[in-house]
Amino acid sequence: MSSIWYYMERDMIKWLRGRVAVISLLIMPAAWLIFVGLALPVTFTGNYLDFITPGILVMTMLASSMAGGTLLIFDKILGFLNKFLALPSPRESILFGKILFITIRGVIQSTIILVVATLIGATILSLAQYGMIYLILVLFGLVISGIATTVALYVEDHDSYAAFNTLITMPLFFTSSALMPYSVMPPWLRAIASVNPLSFAIDAIRSVESGMVPFIQVGILAILCVVVLAVCMQVFRKMTV
Amino acid sequence: MNAIETHDLTRYYHSLCAVDHLSLSINNEIFGLLGPNGSGKTTTVLMLTTLLHPTEGTASVCGYDIAREGEKVRRQLSYVPQEMAVDIKMTGRENVLFFAHLYGIPRAKDKTDEVLAVMELTDRADDLIRTYSGGMLRRLELAQALVHDPAVLFLDEPTIGLDVAARKKIWEHIGALRKSGMTIFVTTHYMDEADLYCDRVGIISKGKVVALGQPSALKSELMTDIITAKVSGPVSIPTREGIFLVGQAADEITFTAENGREALPYLAQALSANGAIVHSLSLREPTLDDVFLHAVGNQDEPRNFDDHQFRTMLRRRK
């Protein structure tokens, strides 16, 4: 299983050496937080920053996990995948290495958001609450990056994947409970938002913030995570015989 | 036990037959698989490196079946694909060390230093490889492949796109590896290189082996001289016993003749009698190029371009 680590390490080194990519990934969520969290004139809550932070956290996890699919596409196009598949180490570790790297990268970004949010006025939570937030984010990140890398296996070029990414990410974000609570949504949006998987993770983090322990939501996320990863592994094995 | 053994190895991409009942035995030698583009070279390598399942037939590497014992097969081999797949944001040492780790080499750092030295990359090992030349990148890929001491090495077009000096160097390294007991399976379409460096070559066309043997034996089998005529004007091909047309490209016509010296004046006369102007005639011994052209024939581009088939071929897997 050590090969998962080495595959992850490779992507990490490559990512950290691409300075523009690192800076943009760190600045993007902070910009959202500042411009949306501080600028929108909202009346339904006293601290909109506390309300919007879970939304931005989950959105960032979604965007960075979805973007992670391109890593596998490039490995496939540039011939790395064939080289790796011809190695004696277990082939699935290529997949899990990618998922691990994408999730770690998402966690790094989430940390930046939490730090920036606290600096500009979000309520400071307890350690246990932060722990639960990270747990939810990691489970959510594993699910999305698993799906993204598996789709990437099927897609033939980078452009198609970028189109798929846009098609999924934007609508999912705007129809979720990220920006406003269910109570102020128009009825049609409320219907969509309540079944949106993004809302599911966002609502779980909000219940953590309000002092509850969302056992059921975390449990469902954990089960979903195991199922998705098992399916991804099967698909990967089938695709790479 | 031979290092590589294939028996009726066949692969279809839908209705297109890429490799057609290939049977080969290869052991401790440099074996060159030669063939035009799209003749099934890469498909053969992909099957032998367990990246693609054969449709029919069997093959083994070091005694392990490629379809049933994939992991054991992969322990024995290294594969360097045609595309240069090395990480340009990493140093040469990091690139090799990464593979050493993936192979699970016990003393990965020492082994990495060793193969970098063998490939003459030690003094540039800590530079980012975006600064490397094409030849150095190829040697780096060889270093990655050698880090686990494979019994069989698969090289897909190892010298493509390199300058003459870099190619020579790569081949010298390959030759040294063979001397140390490794079996090397190379695909190439550089005939001159195959002639110089391969112990044995197989010429493949439309998925079938059409010639197999030592380059020198294949050349002497032709037992003919090659005549090339440069002509202009209306050309009609003279026919005479013992003279065969091999190919015609623009103003160049190539014949083989059992007795070249006698055929020369006849051809000059016959060509100009038909109204063509003969600019030059040359006579030479056969090369592997001629063996290749003789075995493969004049290659036509596929006539009806089948988009679906083409894309399936490009995808190569699934």
Interface residues (C-beta under 8 A of the other chain):
Chain A: S2 S3 Y6 Y7 E9 R10 I13 K14 R17 G18 L78 G79 F80 N82 K83 F84 L85 A86 L87 P88 S89 E156 M239 T240 V241
Chain B: L46 T49 T50 L51 H53 E71 R74 R75 L77 S78 Y79 V80 P81 Q82 E83 M84 A85 D87 K89 M90 E94 F98 F99 H101 L102 Y103 G104 R315 R317 K318
